[in-house]
Amino acid sequence: MRSNLADVKLLGRKKDGDENAAGSAEPTGAEATDGTDGVSTKTAPKGRPTPKRSESARKRGPVAPAPMTSAEARARRKAVAGPKLSREEKKIERNERRASMNERRERMMAGEEAYLLPRDQGPLRRYVRDIVDARRNLLGLFMPFALLLIFVMLGVPQVQLFVSPAMLILMGLMAVDGILLARKVGNAVDVKFPNNTESRLKLGLYAAGRASQIRRMRAPKPQVNRGDTVIA
């Protein structure tokens, strides 16, 4: 009888010990949610921000609430934009901006290096422009000749049969002139800038593009006259 009672007590103790061990093995709420102390690697439960989000929120500072009305939104925009300028102040500011733009354009057209576009900067591009501006280019006649043919075609419809062949001949002559110009520019650049790494095709396209423009419309303005000798 005593042995049976002992077995029952031992079984009860073992069961109670298993429950205590199982209860101690489960992580507490602090251990499951406290990620800053490094106790547990589990993610935080829903409804609570992760430590990274809380840190970023502290760095950004408080966020202003969204405006509730359109009047409040307008007032906030005015506060951000600063005080409103009067009509005279706006006129003065507009004139100053226009004068600054005109000054920058004049210096760019004069060829000052600091005001040129990136495609026109550098002594190499200046040398290519001088070669083009000192030469009589057939490419520059394309736009005037094309406009002339259009006006003639509109005024005298009978010459329409001759316009297309004339345009084809003009485009062929322009292509030949562009090839000759590209070769001339490439050879001159190889002599003056032997360490140049820019491709001949790129320089040839740059020269042909400038040559196709009317002389007085080129930017920056030509620094040499037609027929001048460009020193290699």
mmCIF file of the C-alpha atoms, coordinates in Angstrom:
data_MODEL
# 
_entry.id   MODEL 
# 
loop_
_atom_site.group_PDB 
_atom_site.id 
_atom_site.type_symbol 
_atom_site.label_atom_id 
_atom_site.label_alt_id 
_atom_site.label_comp_id 
_atom_site.label_asym_id 
_atom_site.label_entity_id 
_atom_site.label_seq_id 
_atom_site.pdbx_PDB_ins_code 
_atom_site.Cartn_x 
_atom_site.Cartn_y 
_atom_site.Cartn_z 
_atom_site.occupancy 
_atom_site.B_iso_or_equiv 
_atom_site.pdbx_formal_charge 
_atom_site.auth_seq_id 
_atom_site.auth_comp_id 
_atom_site.auth_asym_id 
_atom_site.auth_atom_id 
_atom_site.pdbx_PDB_model_num 
ATOM 1   C CA . MET A 1 1   ? 0.000  0.000  0.000    1.00 0.00 ? 1   MET A CA 1 
ATOM 2   C CA . ARG A 1 2   ? 2.851  2.365  0.930    1.00 0.00 ? 2   ARG A CA 1 
ATOM 3   C CA . SER A 1 3   ? 4.632  1.621  -2.333   1.00 0.00 ? 3   SER A CA 1 
ATOM 4   C CA . ASN A 1 4   ? 1.556  2.578  -4.301   1.00 0.00 ? 4   ASN A CA 1 
ATOM 5   C CA . LEU A 1 5   ? 1.257  5.898  -2.447   1.00 0.00 ? 5   LEU A CA 1 
ATOM 6   C CA . ALA A 1 6   ? 4.947  6.654  -3.122   1.00 0.00 ? 6   ALA A CA 1 
ATOM 7   C CA . ASP A 1 7   ? 4.504  5.960  -6.796   1.00 0.00 ? 7   ASP A CA 1 
ATOM 8   C CA . VAL A 1 8   ? 1.546  8.325  -6.909   1.00 0.00 ? 8   VAL A CA 1 
ATOM 9   C CA . LYS A 1 9   ? 3.504  11.114 -5.177   1.00 0.00 ? 9   LYS A CA 1 
ATOM 10  C CA . LEU A 1 10  ? 6.487  10.649 -7.461   1.00 0.00 ? 10  LEU A CA 1 
ATOM 11  C CA . LEU A 1 11  ? 4.288  10.781 -10.503  1.00 0.00 ? 11  LEU A CA 1 
ATOM 12  C CA . GLY A 1 12  ? 2.689  13.969 -9.279   1.00 0.00 ? 12  GLY A CA 1 
ATOM 13  C CA . ARG A 1 13  ? 6.035  15.605 -8.577   1.00 0.00 ? 13  ARG A CA 1 
ATOM 14  C CA . LYS A 1 14  ? 7.315  14.708 -12.014  1.00 0.00 ? 14  LYS A CA 1 
ATOM 15  C CA . LYS A 1 15  ? 4.262  16.181 -13.635  1.00 0.00 ? 15  LYS A CA 1 
ATOM 16  C CA . ASP A 1 16  ? 4.536  19.365 -11.590  1.00 0.00 ? 16  ASP A CA 1 
ATOM 17  C CA . GLY A 1 17  ? 8.250  19.665 -12.465  1.00 0.00 ? 17  GLY A CA 1 
ATOM 18  C CA . ASP A 1 18  ? 7.566  19.252 -16.168  1.00 0.00 ? 18  ASP A CA 1 
ATOM 19  C CA . GLU A 1 19  ? 4.983  22.019 -16.049  1.00 0.00 ? 19  GLU A CA 1 
ATOM 20  C CA . ASN A 1 20  ? 7.378  24.342 -14.192  1.00 0.00 ? 20  ASN A CA 1 
ATOM 21  C CA . ALA A 1 21  ? 10.157 23.590 -16.690  1.00 0.00 ? 21  ALA A CA 1 
ATOM 22  C CA . ALA A 1 22  ? 7.848  24.201 -19.618  1.00 0.00 ? 22  ALA A CA 1 
ATOM 23  C CA . GLY A 1 23  ? 6.648  27.431 -18.068  1.00 0.00 ? 23  GLY A CA 1 
ATOM 24  C CA . SER A 1 24  ? 10.179 28.653 -17.490  1.00 0.00 ? 24  SER A CA 1 
ATOM 25  C CA . ALA A 1 25  ? 11.184 27.811 -21.095  1.00 0.00 ? 25  ALA A CA 1 
ATOM 26  C CA . GLU A 1 26  ? 8.509  30.111 -22.564  1.00 0.00 ? 26  GLU A CA 1 
ATOM 27  C CA . PRO A 1 27  ? 9.799  33.670 -23.174  1.00 0.00 ? 27  PRO A CA 1 
ATOM 28  C CA . THR A 1 28  ? 8.143  36.439 -21.275  1.00 0.00 ? 28  THR A CA 1 
ATOM 29  C CA . GLY A 1 29  ? 6.506  39.408 -22.924  1.00 0.00 ? 29  GLY A CA 1 
ATOM 30  C CA . ALA A 1 30  ? 9.516  41.628 -22.135  1.00 0.00 ? 30  ALA A CA 1 
ATOM 31  C CA . GLU A 1 31  ? 11.917 39.099 -23.614  1.00 0.00 ? 31  GLU A CA 1 
ATOM 32  C CA . ALA A 1 32  ? 9.859  38.748 -26.802  1.00 0.00 ? 32  ALA A CA 1 
ATOM 33  C CA . THR A 1 33  ? 9.442  42.460 -27.371  1.00 0.00 ? 33  THR A CA 1 
ATOM 34  C CA . ASP A 1 34  ? 12.639 43.945 -25.938  1.00 0.00 ? 34  ASP A CA 1 
ATOM 35  C CA . GLY A 1 35  ? 14.978 44.060 -28.973  1.00 0.00 ? 35  GLY A CA 1 
ATOM 36  C CA . THR A 1 36  ? 17.237 46.843 -27.714  1.00 0.00 ? 36  THR A CA 1 
ATOM 37  C CA . ASP A 1 37  ? 18.812 44.747 -24.883  1.00 0.00 ? 37  ASP A CA 1 
ATOM 38  C CA . GLY A 1 38  ? 19.604 41.844 -27.201  1.00 0.00 ? 38  GLY A CA 1 
ATOM 39  C CA . VAL A 1 39  ? 17.669 39.319 -25.026  1.00 0.00 ? 39  VAL A CA 1 
ATOM 40  C CA . SER A 1 40  ? 15.654 37.884 -27.893  1.00 0.00 ? 40  SER A CA 1 
ATOM 41  C CA . THR A 1 41  ? 15.893 37.991 -31.659  1.00 0.00 ? 41  THR A CA 1 
ATOM 42  C CA . LYS A 1 42  ? 12.144 37.759 -32.231  1.00 0.00 ? 42  LYS A CA 1 
ATOM 43  C CA . THR A 1 43  ? 10.385 40.653 -33.964  1.00 0.00 ? 43  THR A CA 1 
ATOM 44  C CA . ALA A 1 44  ? 8.190  43.009 -32.011  1.00 0.00 ? 44  ALA A CA 1 
ATOM 45  C CA . PRO A 1 45  ? 4.452  42.274 -31.903  1.00 0.00 ? 45  PRO A CA 1 
ATOM 46  C CA . LYS A 1 46  ? 2.002  44.248 -34.030  1.00 0.00 ? 46  LYS A CA 1 
ATOM 47  C CA . GLY A 1 47  ? 1.205  47.752 -32.832  1.00 0.00 ? 47  GLY A CA 1 
ATOM 48  C CA . ARG A 1 48  ? 4.729  48.572 -31.600  1.00 0.00 ? 48  ARG A CA 1 
ATOM 49  C CA . PRO A 1 49  ? 7.479  50.095 -33.812  1.00 0.00 ? 49  PRO A CA 1 
ATOM 50  C CA . THR A 1 50  ? 10.767 48.365 -34.261  1.00 0.00 ? 50  THR A CA 1 
ATOM 51  C CA . PRO A 1 51  ? 13.860 50.001 -32.716  1.00 0.00 ? 51  PRO A CA 1 
ATOM 52  C CA . LYS A 1 52  ? 15.088 51.208 -36.104  1.00 0.00 ? 52  LYS A CA 1 
ATOM 53  C CA . ARG A 1 53  ? 11.843 53.047 -36.797  1.00 0.00 ? 53  ARG A CA 1 
ATOM 54  C CA . SER A 1 54  ? 11.857 54.678 -33.377  1.00 0.00 ? 54  SER A CA 1 
ATOM 55  C CA . GLU A 1 55  ? 15.470 55.827 -33.835  1.00 0.00 ? 55  GLU A CA 1 
ATOM 56  C CA . SER A 1 56  ? 14.744 57.337 -37.254  1.00 0.00 ? 56  SER A CA 1 
ATOM 57  C CA . ALA A 1 57  ? 11.665 59.070 -35.838  1.00 0.00 ? 57  ALA A CA 1 
ATOM 58  C CA . ARG A 1 58  ? 13.751 60.609 -33.067  1.00 0.00 ? 58  ARG A CA 1 
ATOM 59  C CA . LYS A 1 59  ? 16.291 61.875 -35.630  1.00 0.00 ? 59  LYS A CA 1 
ATOM 60  C CA . ARG A 1 60  ? 13.646 63.455 -37.852  1.00 0.00 ? 60  ARG A CA 1 
ATOM 61  C CA . GLY A 1 61  ? 11.921 65.191 -34.979  1.00 0.00 ? 61  GLY A CA 1 
ATOM 62  C CA . PRO A 1 62  ? 8.234  65.947 -34.664  1.00 0.00 ? 62  PRO A CA 1 
ATOM 63  C CA . VAL A 1 63  ? 6.201  66.087 -37.882  1.00 0.00 ? 63  VAL A CA 1 
ATOM 64  C CA . ALA A 1 64  ? 3.739  68.931 -38.294  1.00 0.00 ? 64  ALA A CA 1 
ATOM 65  C CA . PRO A 1 65  ? 0.142  67.780 -38.623  1.00 0.00 ? 65  PRO A CA 1 
ATOM 66  C CA . ALA A 1 66  ? -1.560 68.096 -41.992  1.00 0.00 ? 66  ALA A CA 1 
ATOM 67  C CA . PRO A 1 67  ? -3.636 71.241 -42.530  1.00 0.00 ? 67  PRO A CA 1 
ATOM 68  C CA . MET A 1 68  ? -7.321 70.762 -41.888  1.00 0.00 ? 68  MET A CA 1 
ATOM 69  C CA . THR A 1 69  ? -8.611 73.562 -44.124  1.00 0.00 ? 69  THR A CA 1 
ATOM 70  C CA . SER A 1 70  ? -7.538 75.281 -47.344  1.00 0.00 ? 70  SER A CA 1 
ATOM 71  C CA . ALA A 1 71  ? -6.993 78.542 -45.459  1.00 0.00 ? 71  ALA A CA 1 
ATOM 72  C CA . GLU A 1 72  ? -4.562 76.828 -43.131  1.00 0.00 ? 72  GLU A CA 1 
ATOM 73  C CA . ALA A 1 73  ? -2.734 75.326 -46.128  1.00 0.00 ? 73  ALA A CA 1 
ATOM 74  C CA . ARG A 1 74  ? -2.438 78.758 -47.772  1.00 0.00 ? 74  ARG A CA 1 
ATOM 75  C CA . ALA A 1 75  ? -1.152 80.268 -44.542  1.00 0.00 ? 75  ALA A CA 1 
ATOM 76  C CA . ARG A 1 76  ? 1.465  77.538 -44.261  1.00 0.00 ? 76  ARG A CA 1 
ATOM 77  C CA . ARG A 1 77  ? 2.601  78.049 -47.874  1.00 0.00 ? 77  ARG A CA 1 
ATOM 78  C CA . LYS A 1 78  ? 2.937  81.786 -47.270  1.00 0.00 ? 78  LYS A CA 1 
ATOM 79  C CA . ALA A 1 79  ? 4.987  81.154 -44.150  1.00 0.00 ? 79  ALA A CA 1 
ATOM 80  C CA . VAL A 1 80  ? 7.333  78.861 -46.084  1.00 0.00 ? 80  VAL A CA 1 
ATOM 81  C CA . ALA A 1 81  ? 7.628  81.208 -49.090  1.00 0.00 ? 81  ALA A CA 1 
ATOM 82  C CA . GLY A 1 82  ? 8.431  84.217 -46.910  1.00 0.00 ? 82  GLY A CA 1 
ATOM 83  C CA . PRO A 1 83  ? 7.096  87.753 -47.088  1.00 0.00 ? 83  PRO A CA 1 
ATOM 84  C CA . LYS A 1 84  ? 5.248  88.728 -50.243  1.00 0.00 ? 84  LYS A CA 1 
ATOM 85  C CA . LEU A 1 85  ? 7.059  91.127 -52.545  1.00 0.00 ? 85  LEU A CA 1 
ATOM 86  C CA . SER A 1 86  ? 5.460  94.305 -53.753  1.00 0.00 ? 86  SER A CA 1 
ATOM 87  C CA . ARG A 1 87  ? 4.954  95.109 -57.424  1.00 0.00 ? 87  ARG A CA 1 
ATOM 88  C CA . GLU A 1 88  ? 8.012  97.357 -57.538  1.00 0.00 ? 88  GLU A CA 1 
ATOM 89  C CA . GLU A 1 89  ? 10.184 94.749 -55.812  1.00 0.00 ? 89  GLU A CA 1 
ATOM 90  C CA . LYS A 1 90  ? 9.030  92.090 -58.280  1.00 0.00 ? 90  LYS A CA 1 
ATOM 91  C CA . LYS A 1 91  ? 9.857  94.397 -61.173  1.00 0.00 ? 91  LYS A CA 1 
ATOM 92  C CA . ILE A 1 92  ? 13.330 95.102 -59.784  1.00 0.00 ? 92  ILE A CA 1 
ATOM 93  C CA . GLU A 1 93  ? 13.967 91.401 -59.230  1.00 0.00 ? 93  GLU A CA 1 
ATOM 94  C CA . ARG A 1 94  ? 12.790 90.563 -62.766  1.00 0.00 ? 94  ARG A CA 1 
ATOM 95  C CA . ASN A 1 95  ? 15.038 93.241 -64.279  1.00 0.00 ? 95  ASN A CA 1 
ATOM 96  C CA . GLU A 1 96  ? 18.028 92.009 -62.289  1.00 0.00 ? 96  GLU A CA 1 
ATOM 97  C CA . ARG A 1 97  ? 17.408 88.435 -63.427  1.00 0.00 ? 97  ARG A CA 1 
ATOM 98  C CA . ARG A 1 98  ? 17.083 89.556 -67.050  1.00 0.00 ? 98  ARG A CA 1 
ATOM 99  C CA . ALA A 1 99  ? 20.281 91.608 -66.842  1.00 0.00 ? 99  ALA A CA 1 
ATOM 100 C CA . SER A 1 100 ? 22.136 88.644 -65.349  1.00 0.00 ? 100 SER A CA 1 
ATOM 101 C CA . MET A 1 101 ? 20.921 86.352 -68.134  1.00 0.00 ? 101 MET A CA 1 
ATOM 102 C CA . ASN A 1 102 ? 21.890 88.866 -70.813  1.00 0.00 ? 102 ASN A CA 1 
ATOM 103 C CA . GLU A 1 103 ? 25.338 89.249 -69.298  1.00 0.00 ? 103 GLU A CA 1 
ATOM 104 C CA . ARG A 1 104 ? 25.860 85.499 -69.208  1.00 0.00 ? 104 ARG A CA 1 
ATOM 105 C CA . ARG A 1 105 ? 24.737 85.182 -72.836  1.00 0.00 ? 105 ARG A CA 1 
ATOM 106 C CA . GLU A 1 106 ? 27.039 87.981 -73.973  1.00 0.00 ? 106 GLU A CA 1 
ATOM 107 C CA . ARG A 1 107 ? 30.005 86.384 -72.258  1.00 0.00 ? 107 ARG A CA 1 
ATOM 108 C CA . MET A 1 108 ? 29.090 83.006 -73.718  1.00 0.00 ? 108 MET A CA 1 
ATOM 109 C CA . MET A 1 109 ? 28.816 84.462 -77.214  1.00 0.00 ? 109 MET A CA 1 
ATOM 110 C CA . ALA A 1 110 ? 32.181 86.189 -76.690  1.00 0.00 ? 110 ALA A CA 1 
ATOM 111 C CA . GLY A 1 111 ? 33.764 82.780 -76.043  1.00 0.00 ? 111 GLY A CA 1 
ATOM 112 C CA . GLU A 1 112 ? 34.624 83.103 -72.345  1.00 0.00 ? 112 GLU A CA 1 
ATOM 113 C CA . GLU A 1 113 ? 35.464 79.624 -71.112  1.00 0.00 ? 113 GLU A CA 1 
ATOM 114 C CA . ALA A 1 114 ? 33.538 79.809 -67.821  1.00 0.00 ? 114 ALA A CA 1 
ATOM 115 C CA . TYR A 1 115 ? 30.242 80.603 -69.593  1.00 0.00 ? 115 TYR A CA 1 
ATOM 116 C CA . LEU A 1 116 ? 30.424 78.108 -72.467  1.00 0.00 ? 116 LEU A CA 1 
ATOM 117 C CA . LEU A 1 117 ? 28.333 74.981 -72.699  1.00 0.00 ? 117 LEU A CA 1 
ATOM 118 C CA . PRO A 1 118 ? 30.132 71.731 -71.802  1.00 0.00 ? 118 PRO A CA 1 
ATOM 119 C CA . ARG A 1 119 ? 30.251 70.705 -75.474  1.00 0.00 ? 119 ARG A CA 1 
ATOM 120 C CA . ASP A 1 120 ? 32.129 73.927 -76.382  1.00 0.00 ? 120 ASP A CA 1 
ATOM 121 C CA . GLN A 1 121 ? 34.639 74.031 -73.534  1.00 0.00 ? 121 GLN A CA 1 
ATOM 122 C CA . GLY A 1 122 ? 38.331 73.383 -73.912  1.00 0.00 ? 122 GLY A CA 1 
ATOM 123 C CA . PRO A 1 123 ? 41.110 74.518 -76.264  1.00 0.00 ? 123 PRO A CA 1 
ATOM 124 C CA . LEU A 1 124 ? 40.439 71.578 -78.588  1.00 0.00 ? 124 LEU A CA 1 
ATOM 125 C CA . ARG A 1 125 ? 36.878 72.623 -79.323  1.00 0.00 ? 125 ARG A CA 1 
ATOM 126 C CA . ARG A 1 126 ? 37.969 76.238 -79.745  1.00 0.00 ? 126 ARG A CA 1 
ATOM 127 C CA . TYR A 1 127 ? 40.529 75.127 -82.322  1.00 0.00 ? 127 TYR A CA 1 
ATOM 128 C CA . VAL A 1 128 ? 37.866 73.138 -84.217  1.00 0.00 ? 128 VAL A CA 1 
ATOM 129 C CA . ARG A 1 129 ? 35.551 76.168 -84.228  1.00 0.00 ? 129 ARG A CA 1 
ATOM 130 C CA . ASP A 1 130 ? 38.310 78.364 -85.629  1.00 0.00 ? 130 ASP A CA 1 
ATOM 131 C CA . ILE A 1 131 ? 38.921 75.893 -88.455  1.00 0.00 ? 131 ILE A CA 1 
ATOM 132 C CA . VAL A 1 132 ? 35.227 75.843 -89.331  1.00 0.00 ? 132 VAL A CA 1 
ATOM 133 C CA . ASP A 1 133 ? 34.792 79.637 -89.092  1.00 0.00 ? 133 ASP A CA 1 
ATOM 134 C CA . ALA A 1 134 ? 37.852 80.345 -91.258  1.00 0.00 ? 134 ALA A CA 1 
ATOM 135 C CA . ARG A 1 135 ? 36.527 78.095 -94.038  1.00 0.00 ? 135 ARG A CA 1 
ATOM 136 C CA . ARG A 1 136 ? 33.804 78.696 -96.623  1.00 0.00 ? 136 ARG A CA 1 
ATOM 137 C CA . ASN A 1 137 ? 31.447 75.819 -95.940  1.00 0.00 ? 137 ASN A CA 1 
ATOM 138 C CA . LEU A 1 138 ? 28.850 74.523 -98.355  1.00 0.00 ? 138 LEU A CA 1 
ATOM 139 C CA . LEU A 1 139 ? 26.960 73.081 -95.402  1.00 0.00 ? 139 LEU A CA 1 
ATOM 140 C CA . GLY A 1 140 ? 25.921 76.576 -94.340  1.00 0.00 ? 140 GLY A CA 1 
ATOM 141 C CA . LEU A 1 141 ? 23.985 77.066 -97.599  1.00 0.00 ? 141 LEU A CA 1 
ATOM 142 C CA . PHE A 1 142 ? 21.528 74.275 -96.917  1.00 0.00 ? 142 PHE A CA 1 
ATOM 143 C CA . MET A 1 143 ? 18.941 76.263 -94.952  1.00 0.00 ? 143 MET A CA 1 
ATOM 144 C CA . PRO A 1 144 ? 18.894 79.364 -97.240  1.00 0.00 ? 144 PRO A CA 1 
ATOM 145 C CA . PHE A 1 145 ? 18.820 77.237 -100.382 1.00 0.00 ? 145 PHE A CA 1 
ATOM 146 C CA . ALA A 1 146 ? 16.074 74.986 -99.002  1.00 0.00 ? 146 ALA A CA 1 
ATOM 147 C CA . LEU A 1 147 ? 13.916 78.001 -98.099  1.00 0.00 ? 147 LEU A CA 1 
ATOM 148 C CA . LEU A 1 148 ? 14.502 79.468 -101.550 1.00 0.00 ? 148 LEU A CA 1 
ATOM 149 C CA . LEU A 1 149 ? 13.380 76.266 -103.231 1.00 0.00 ? 149 LEU A CA 1 
ATOM 150 C CA . ILE A 1 150 ? 10.245 76.123 -101.083 1.00 0.00 ? 150 ILE A CA 1 
ATOM 151 C CA . PHE A 1 151 ? 9.254  79.702 -101.971 1.00 0.00 ? 151 PHE A CA 1 
ATOM 152 C CA . VAL A 1 152 ? 9.923  79.086 -105.656 1.00 0.00 ? 152 VAL A CA 1 
ATOM 153 C CA . MET A 1 153 ? 7.864  75.900 -105.541 1.00 0.00 ? 153 MET A CA 1 
ATOM 154 C CA . LEU A 1 154 ? 4.943  77.735 -103.918 1.00 0.00 ? 154 LEU A CA 1 
ATOM 155 C CA . GLY A 1 155 ? 5.142  80.628 -106.367 1.00 0.00 ? 155 GLY A CA 1 
ATOM 156 C CA . VAL A 1 156 ? 5.687  78.575 -109.524 1.00 0.00 ? 156 VAL A CA 1 
ATOM 157 C CA . PRO A 1 157 ? 4.072  75.134 -109.179 1.00 0.00 ? 157 PRO A CA 1 
ATOM 158 C CA . GLN A 1 158 ? 5.470  74.066 -112.555 1.00 0.00 ? 158 GLN A CA 1 
ATOM 159 C CA . VAL A 1 159 ? 9.000  73.752 -111.088 1.00 0.00 ? 159 VAL A CA 1 
ATOM 160 C CA . GLN A 1 160 ? 7.997  71.057 -108.598 1.00 0.00 ? 160 GLN A CA 1 
ATOM 161 C CA . LEU A 1 161 ? 9.453  68.410 -110.890 1.00 0.00 ? 161 LEU A CA 1 
ATOM 162 C CA . PHE A 1 162 ? 12.883 70.041 -110.559 1.00 0.00 ? 162 PHE A CA 1 
ATOM 163 C CA . VAL A 1 163 ? 12.815 70.646 -106.799 1.00 0.00 ? 163 VAL A CA 1 
ATOM 164 C CA . SER A 1 164 ? 13.397 67.049 -105.751 1.00 0.00 ? 164 SER A CA 1 
ATOM 165 C CA . PRO A 1 165 ? 16.434 66.498 -108.028 1.00 0.00 ? 165 PRO A CA 1 
ATOM 166 C CA . ALA A 1 166 ? 17.873 69.851 -106.904 1.00 0.00 ? 166 ALA A CA 1 
ATOM 167 C CA . MET A 1 167 ? 17.494 68.878 -103.237 1.00 0.00 ? 167 MET A CA 1 
ATOM 168 C CA . LEU A 1 168 ? 19.149 65.529 -103.848 1.00 0.00 ? 168 LEU A CA 1 
ATOM 169 C CA . ILE A 1 169 ? 22.086 67.194 -105.604 1.00 0.00 ? 169 ILE A CA 1 
ATOM 170 C CA . LEU A 1 170 ? 22.424 69.719 -102.776 1.00 0.00 ? 170 LEU A CA 1 
ATOM 171 C CA . MET A 1 171 ? 22.382 66.997 -100.119 1.00 0.00 ? 171 MET A CA 1 
ATOM 172 C CA . GLY A 1 172 ? 25.030 65.043 -102.030 1.00 0.00 ? 172 GLY A CA 1 
ATOM 173 C CA . LEU A 1 173 ? 27.305 68.098 -102.244 1.00 0.00 ? 173 LEU A CA 1 
ATOM 174 C CA . MET A 1 174 ? 26.767 68.788 -98.564  1.00 0.00 ? 174 MET A CA 1 
ATOM 175 C CA . ALA A 1 175 ? 27.700 65.211 -97.646  1.00 0.00 ? 175 ALA A CA 1 
ATOM 176 C CA . VAL A 1 176 ? 30.936 65.481 -99.629  1.00 0.00 ? 176 VAL A CA 1 
ATOM 177 C CA . ASP A 1 177 ? 31.736 68.834 -98.039  1.00 0.00 ? 177 ASP A CA 1 
ATOM 178 C CA . GLY A 1 178 ? 31.060 67.433 -94.546  1.00 0.00 ? 178 GLY A CA 1 
ATOM 179 C CA . ILE A 1 179 ? 33.408 64.492 -95.161  1.00 0.00 ? 179 ILE A CA 1 
ATOM 180 C CA . LEU A 1 180 ? 36.175 66.796 -96.387  1.00 0.00 ? 180 LEU A CA 1 
ATOM 181 C CA . LEU A 1 181 ? 35.708 69.082 -93.392  1.00 0.00 ? 181 LEU A CA 1 
ATOM 182 C CA . ALA A 1 182 ? 35.801 66.158 -90.938  1.00 0.00 ? 182 ALA A CA 1 
ATOM 183 C CA . ARG A 1 183 ? 39.039 64.878 -92.478  1.00 0.00 ? 183 ARG A CA 1 
ATOM 184 C CA . LYS A 1 184 ? 40.606 68.334 -92.351  1.00 0.00 ? 184 LYS A CA 1 
ATOM 185 C CA . VAL A 1 185 ? 39.646 68.800 -88.709  1.00 0.00 ? 185 VAL A CA 1 
ATOM 186 C CA . GLY A 1 186 ? 40.888 65.328 -87.750  1.00 0.00 ? 186 GLY A CA 1 
ATOM 187 C CA . ASN A 1 187 ? 44.286 65.826 -89.402  1.00 0.00 ? 187 ASN A CA 1 
ATOM 188 C CA . ALA A 1 188 ? 44.752 69.297 -87.906  1.00 0.00 ? 188 ALA A CA 1 
ATOM 189 C CA . VAL A 1 189 ? 43.817 68.101 -84.422  1.00 0.00 ? 189 VAL A CA 1 
ATOM 190 C CA . ASP A 1 190 ? 46.256 65.185 -84.633  1.00 0.00 ? 190 ASP A CA 1 
ATOM 191 C CA . VAL A 1 191 ? 49.050 67.626 -85.401  1.00 0.00 ? 191 VAL A CA 1 
ATOM 192 C CA . LYS A 1 192 ? 48.220 70.271 -82.774  1.00 0.00 ? 192 LYS A CA 1 
ATOM 193 C CA . PHE A 1 193 ? 46.966 67.894 -80.050  1.00 0.00 ? 193 PHE A CA 1 
ATOM 194 C CA . PRO A 1 194 ? 48.899 64.629 -80.459  1.00 0.00 ? 194 PRO A CA 1 
ATOM 195 C CA . ASN A 1 195 ? 47.748 63.354 -77.043  1.00 0.00 ? 195 ASN A CA 1 
ATOM 196 C CA . ASN A 1 196 ? 44.080 63.870 -77.814  1.00 0.00 ? 196 ASN A CA 1 
ATOM 197 C CA . THR A 1 197 ? 41.815 60.967 -76.842  1.00 0.00 ? 197 THR A CA 1 
ATOM 198 C CA . GLU A 1 198 ? 38.612 62.220 -78.480  1.00 0.00 ? 198 GLU A CA 1 
ATOM 199 C CA . SER A 1 199 ? 37.471 60.273 -81.516  1.00 0.00 ? 199 SER A CA 1 
ATOM 200 C CA . ARG A 1 200 ? 37.725 61.753 -84.999  1.00 0.00 ? 200 ARG A CA 1 
ATOM 201 C CA . LEU A 1 201 ? 34.073 60.910 -85.652  1.00 0.00 ? 201 LEU A CA 1 
ATOM 202 C CA . LYS A 1 202 ? 32.917 62.975 -82.684  1.00 0.00 ? 202 LYS A CA 1 
ATOM 203 C CA . LEU A 1 203 ? 35.051 65.943 -83.708  1.00 0.00 ? 203 LEU A CA 1 
ATOM 204 C CA . GLY A 1 204 ? 33.855 65.637 -87.296  1.00 0.00 ? 204 GLY A CA 1 
ATOM 205 C CA . LEU A 1 205 ? 30.199 65.696 -86.234  1.00 0.00 ? 205 LEU A CA 1 
ATOM 206 C CA . TYR A 1 206 ? 30.866 68.725 -84.030  1.00 0.00 ? 206 TYR A CA 1 
ATOM 207 C CA . ALA A 1 207 ? 32.534 70.565 -86.919  1.00 0.00 ? 207 ALA A CA 1 
ATOM 208 C CA . ALA A 1 208 ? 29.784 69.615 -89.386  1.00 0.00 ? 208 ALA A CA 1 
ATOM 209 C CA . GLY A 1 209 ? 27.076 70.743 -86.970  1.00 0.00 ? 209 GLY A CA 1 
ATOM 210 C CA . ARG A 1 210 ? 28.685 74.152 -86.578  1.00 0.00 ? 210 ARG A CA 1 
ATOM 211 C CA . ALA A 1 211 ? 29.327 74.487 -90.304  1.00 0.00 ? 211 ALA A CA 1 
ATOM 212 C CA . SER A 1 212 ? 25.655 73.774 -91.096  1.00 0.00 ? 212 SER A CA 1 
ATOM 213 C CA . GLN A 1 213 ? 24.564 76.859 -89.133  1.00 0.00 ? 213 GLN A CA 1 
ATOM 214 C CA . ILE A 1 214 ? 24.412 80.354 -90.585  1.00 0.00 ? 214 ILE A CA 1 
ATOM 215 C CA . ARG A 1 215 ? 27.536 82.260 -89.599  1.00 0.00 ? 215 ARG A CA 1 
ATOM 216 C CA . ARG A 1 216 ? 25.843 85.024 -87.639  1.00 0.00 ? 216 ARG A CA 1 
ATOM 217 C CA . MET A 1 217 ? 23.729 82.461 -85.741  1.00 0.00 ? 217 MET A CA 1 
ATOM 218 C CA . ARG A 1 218 ? 26.658 80.408 -84.460  1.00 0.00 ? 218 ARG A CA 1 
ATOM 219 C CA . ALA A 1 219 ? 27.237 80.268 -80.712  1.00 0.00 ? 219 ALA A CA 1 
ATOM 220 C CA . PRO A 1 220 ? 29.781 81.258 -79.569  1.00 0.00 ? 220 PRO A CA 1 
ATOM 221 C CA . LYS A 1 221 ? 30.465 83.883 -82.203  1.00 0.00 ? 221 LYS A CA 1 
ATOM 222 C CA . PRO A 1 222 ? 33.294 83.247 -84.683  1.00 0.00 ? 222 PRO A CA 1 
ATOM 223 C CA . GLN A 1 223 ? 36.631 84.555 -83.443  1.00 0.00 ? 223 GLN A CA 1 
ATOM 224 C CA . VAL A 1 224 ? 38.294 84.506 -86.892  1.00 0.00 ? 224 VAL A CA 1 
ATOM 225 C CA . ASN A 1 225 ? 37.334 85.846 -90.300  1.00 0.00 ? 225 ASN A CA 1 
ATOM 226 C CA . ARG A 1 226 ? 36.736 83.873 -93.446  1.00 0.00 ? 226 ARG A CA 1 
ATOM 227 C CA . GLY A 1 227 ? 39.977 83.070 -95.194  1.00 0.00 ? 227 GLY A CA 1 
ATOM 228 C CA . ASP A 1 228 ? 42.164 83.513 -92.100  1.00 0.00 ? 228 ASP A CA 1 
ATOM 229 C CA . THR A 1 229 ? 44.938 81.004 -91.530  1.00 0.00 ? 229 THR A CA 1 
ATOM 230 C CA . VAL A 1 230 ? 44.485 78.988 -88.364  1.00 0.00 ? 230 VAL A CA 1 
ATOM 231 C CA . ILE A 1 231 ? 47.867 78.207 -86.848  1.00 0.00 ? 231 ILE A CA 1 
ATOM 232 C CA . ALA A 1 232 ? 48.317 74.477 -86.373  1.00 0.00 ? 232 ALA A CA 1 
# 
